[in-house]
Amino acid sequence: MTASVKHSAVSWLAELPGLLRLALPLVLGLSAAELISLTDTVLLASLGTVVLACVALTSSAGLIFHAGLYGMLATLSVRVGHAFGADDPAAVARTLRAGLGYGLLIGTLGCLAMLAALPLLQWLGVPLPDVALLTPYWQAMAVFLIPYCLIVVFKDVLEAIGRPWVAVWLVMSAVLFNIPLSYGLIHGHFGLPALGLVGAGIAGVLAESLALLLALAYWCLAPSLARYRQLPRGHSLRWRTLFGEGWPLGMGYLAEAGAVVIAAWMLGWLGNAALAANQVVHSIGALLYMLPLGMAAAVSIRISQAQGRGESARIRAIGSATFVSVSAWMLLATVLLVLFGRRIAEAMSDDPQVVAIAVPMFVVVAAMQVADGLQSTALGALRGLQDYRWPVGVTMVSYWLLALPLSYWLAFHSSLGAVGVWVGFASGLAVAAVLLPWRFYRLQTAPAPVALAQPR
């Protein structure tokens, strides 16, 4: 082994502990929304396949909005991480102040867009399980986007200033609030009315709003945050600046999530059983995906902090540590899904047809775990480098020009049926998993990236 290879190995191994310490709370924090969805799936499963199909359709549509809005807000953590690394509390305060207004704006716009999407789907003739049952739950999940965006702002800022565990407790409080609220409002316990599906939606909105109040109280009252509560000095950070930085990321996440949702809708064309089976598989797969998504956020923050401290030489090692650790985790997830897919499906549904479709789906989803993890964490590394636009092109090509057409052909013109949707999708993931890490390493041999634009 040459000296340079040894030095490279030592470098990424040295970065691994700090990266994992930051990633663990980020993973738990990102799991909150998925845990709420998983709770609803479990509590509503006894109400039948049509109800589960309504949850699946709403969750898949909500994924588009959650992903797009999350992407629009993701540059806040890069800005705050850079300011924290440079020991500039005024810039942190300025970013939070602007971020809350920006989060309220895009959360409201997201809510209105989701409300408008349901009649649009009806007009386009998209098959819906039960419109009367679906509509109030869909509307509640649209309102959910407003407190969700504001919670994301607090979470991003707290993580970037070295308080990730506080962010975890704040966002996980929504899960703790949601469990008794959903149980009571779905089935009519604790003196609450039995509202069924819509009760789950109302519980989600209430739980997220209570968590938001906790986040606001903590930021206003915690003595350790006093230096970040100062009135921002100098030029204010304008929303249009945040929008200019955030829209490429938002488009990238939106394109990826949109491809996932269209794939789910293809399954809807194959019947409610296929849609319900996809909800079972997706609820578990999405939970496992939280680790690479958390690692993507962690690598973004670590790279931005390194840049703020003027330690750009560490960036390559930070990225390598991320890719190695995520690949190992996703290999483990692959084995678990292959071995226990049937047991999971049988535990979550008593419909034999749903189980029969879900089992091979688990195998296909298992096979694409490593590629999914690599493309996600590479996006985070590129975000830390403020490389926002090039990855959007990769996403568009991988998912929209390759994955979706292939998924459609395999589902409707081959013997694979519902499983073919995810076989095609895995092909797009594989392309992104090659191109995005390649872009990251290529940038390390190029001249140093331009620093963040000054607030205007």
Order of alpha helices (4+ residues) and beta strands (2+ residues): alpha-alpha-alpha-alpha-alpha-alpha-alpha-alpha-alpha-alpha-alpha-alpha-alpha-alpha-alpha-alpha-alpha
